[in-house]
Amino acid sequence: MRLKFGSLVAAAVALAGNPSWADVLGSAQLSHFGYTLVDLNPHDGIAPALSFTPFGTQAASILSGRAYAGPSLGLGQYTQSGFTWSTSFAVFPEVRREVASEEAMVGGHMSGSVTDHTFTAGAQGRGSNTLASQTQASEFDVGALPVRRTDDSEGFPVLSVTPYTQVIWTGSVLLEVENTLGRRRNRFEQAFSQMSLELRDGANQVVDRFYAQVSTRKYQVDRVSQAWDLQTSFINNTAETQGGYMDLVLHTWGQSFRPAPIPEPGTPWLMLCGAGVLAATLRARKQSAVLISTSGAA
């Protein structure tokens, strides 16, 4: 079952009736994900097959979400609520977690089967903040990792592919983000969502990858919704069974009323500041020259 971005939008609309709230929303969803096997040598008598070997690897599945609320200008401590779920030696699990508060919500899920293209995974979040506050902010950060190659997994491939077999991974990706308010003084909303899939061979070399990301434009009301048809491929064109690795990550992040960053060097503001410092330096040098001239005359 897929977590709907529309439910987040509905929550934003409900809060929009109260002008004291702002919202930033993000969602990363993967659906109909699975694989198809192609026999590259039908005459070798070997039926194409793919197997997962998580019990002999350091592969892990992770679902993690954090919702923050509190001072955004370093004036105090954030309050935090969230969840962390993980399992080692397992891939493509079934799990769902969600945490909600008045200021923020985070949720994620993984379920289904990759053998029949019913696997789904998602991460979503919402951050809110009262307009009356000049220091309060909220933030969400959610990640769903159905299969993740850990630092210790090199040499222990999670995928095992029969000789002369191509594994084609396909699915549907939907990434959505939204800001409901633009800039207010030095504060703004911003969010991004991303999804990545990387396949590596037994030598840990990348053989194929997919990456997509969307983000809102800060300082203005903005909504972005974009869909992709995912397709990546792992090919074993040898007479031996080959191992491989997979990294699959969905991630969304957002912050409501984040303080505007200090301008980078070269911006008009710092140029003006630099001009002021330069003018003060020139005045000081001029005064010093006058004093030296007066002292010499004496």
N, C-alpha and C positions, 0 to 999 in steps of 0.2 A: 504494500500500500504506500502510495507516494504522499509526502507532506506537501500540501498545496501552498504555493506562494500567494494565491488568492486569499487564503485565510489570514495571512499577514497584512495584505492590503485592506481586507475588511476590518481588521483591528485598527489599522491606521485611520480608516474612514470614521470609525466609531469615536476614536479619540479626537479626530479633527473637529467634531462638534464642540469640543472644549478648546478654546483658543489658547489655553495655557500649556498645551502639549505640542511637542514636535516629534517627528519620527524619522528614523532611518531604517531601511529594511534591506535584507539580502537573502538570496536563496541560490543554492547550487544543487541541481537534481540530475540524476542519471537513471534512465529507465530502459527496459527491453534489452538489457545488457547480457551478452552471452557470446558463444563461439561456434564456428562452423569448421569442420574438418574437410580438407581437400586432399585426395590421394594423388600424389605427383607421379606415382609409378604403379598403376593398377595391375601390372603383370608380375609384381614381386611376391605376391601371395601374402602380403602383410596388411592387415586391416588398419587404417589410420586410427590413432587413439591419442588422447591427451589425459594425463593423470597429474594430480597434485600430490606433493609429498611434504605436507606441512609438518608431519611428525618427525621428519628427518632434517628439518631446517630451523632457522630462527625467524621464519616469517611470522607476522603478527597482524592482527586486525585491531583497529583503534577507533573509538568514537569519543570525541571530547568537545565540550562546550563550556564557555565561561561568559557570564553576564556581570558587568561592572557598573557601579553607580557611585558618584561622589564628586568631590572637588576636582576640577580639571586644571587648576592653576597651581597645584602643589600646596594647597592650603590645608590639607588633611588627608586622611586615609580613605581609600575606596572601600566600599562594601562589595562583596563578591559572592555569587552563587553559581553553581554549575555542576557538571558531572564529568567523570572520566571513567571510561570502560575500555578494557583491552583484554585480549587473549593471545597467548603465544601458541605456536604450532597449530594454527587454524586460519583458514581463509574463507572469505565470502560468508560470514556468519549471519545470523538473524538476531537483531537487537534494535531497540528503540529507547530513546531517552529524551526528556524535555524538562526544562526548568523555566519558570516564569515568575516575574515580580512586577511591581507597578512600573518600574523603570525599564526593564529589559526582559527579553525572552530568548532562549536558545533551545534548539531541538535538532535531533538527527536520527537517522534510521538506516538500516540495511536489512534486506530480506530477499527471498526468492532463490532461483537456481540459474547458474550460468549455462547449464547444459541444455535448457529449453528456452533460453532468452527471456526469462522472467525476473532476473535479478534487478533490483532497484536499490539506490542509495541516495541519501540527500542530507544536506546541512542547511539550516535556516536560522535567522535571527532578526530581532527587532530591538532598537534602542530608542528610548524616549527621554524627554527632559522638559521641565517647566520653563516657559519663556520668562517668567519673572526672575529667575535666578541668573546671575552673571558668572557664577563660579561652578555650578553643578553640571555634570555631564554623565552620559551613559555610553557603554560600549559592549559589543558582543563579538565573540570570536568562536567559530564552530568548525570542526573538521571531522570528516568521515573518511576512513581509510580501510576499505574492504580487504586489501592485501598490501602489505608494506614490507619491503626488503630492509631488514635491519642491518646495522653495521657488522654484525657477526654472521650474516647469512652467506657471505661470499664463500664459494666452494660447496654450498649446500643448495642447489637449485630447487625452486619451488615447483617448476613446471618440468614435466617429462614428456617428450614428443617422440613418437615412433618414427622410424626411417621414412624418408621421402613423404613427409607430411607437411602441409601448410595449415596453420591455425589462424583463422580470420576472426578477430574480435569486432563486434559491432554493437551499437547502442544509440540512444538518443540523449543528447545533453541539452539542458535548459538552464541558463544563468540569468538571474534577474537581480536588480538593485534599484533603490529609490531613495531620494531625498524629498521630504515634503516641505522644507523651508530653505530659503536661500541664506545668504550671509546676514548676520545680525551683529553689528559692531565688529568685534574682532573674532567672532565665532561662526562656525559653519558645521554642516553635516557632510559626511562622505562615507561611501561603502564600496566594496569590491567583492566579486565572486569569481572563483576559478575552478577549473577541473583539469587534471593531468593524468595521462596514462603513458607509462614508459615500459617497453619490453627490452630485455637484455638477453644475450646468449650466455652459454656456459662460461665464456671467458670474461663475462661482465661488460661486454661491449654493447652499446645501444644499437638495436636493429630496427626499431620503429617507435614513434612516439606521437601523442596527440596532446595539444595544449590549447585551452581557451580561457579568456578572462574578459570580464566587463567591469566597469567602474563608473561611478557617478562623477559629474563635474562639481567640484566644490564651489561654494559661494552662490549657488543657484538651485532652484527647484529642478529636479531631473529624475527621469526614470528610464532605465535601459532593460530590455528583455530580448535575449537573442538565443536561438536554437541552432544546434549542429547535429549532423549525422556522423557519428564517430565510426571510424574503421581503421584498425591497425592489424598488422600481420606478423606472425612468427613462422619462419620457414626452416625446416630441417631437410636439406637436400642432400643428405648423406645416407650411407648404408648402416649407420649406427644410431641408436637412440640418443637424443640430445636433450640436455637440461637447459633451463632458462629461468629468468627472474622477471617479476612484474611489480610495478609500483602504481597504485591507483589511489588518487587523492581528490576529494572534493572539499572546498574550503570557502567560507564566507566570513567577512569582517565588516563592521561598521561602527561609527561613533557619532553621537548626536551632540552638537554644539562643542566641537573640538576647538580649542583656542587656535587662532591663526598663528602659523609659525613665524619666527623671526625672519625678516627678509634676508635673502642670500646676498653676498657682496655683488655689487653691480646693479642692484635695484635702485630705482629713483630715490627711495627713502634713504638708503645708505649713501647714495651719491650726495644728497642734500646734507646729510650729517657730515660726510667727508668735506664738503665745501665749507661747512661751518667751522670744522676743526682747522682747515687750511686758512680761513680768514682770521681766526683767533691767533694762529701761529704767526701770520704776517703782521698782525697788529702788535704782537709781543716783540717781534724782531724790530719793527719800526720804532717802538717806544725805547727799546734797548739802544738802537742807533742814535736816537735823540739824546739819551742820557750820556752816551759815550762822547758825542759831539759837544754837549754842554760842558762835560768834565774837562775836555781838552781845551776848550776856550778859557776855562778858569785858570 
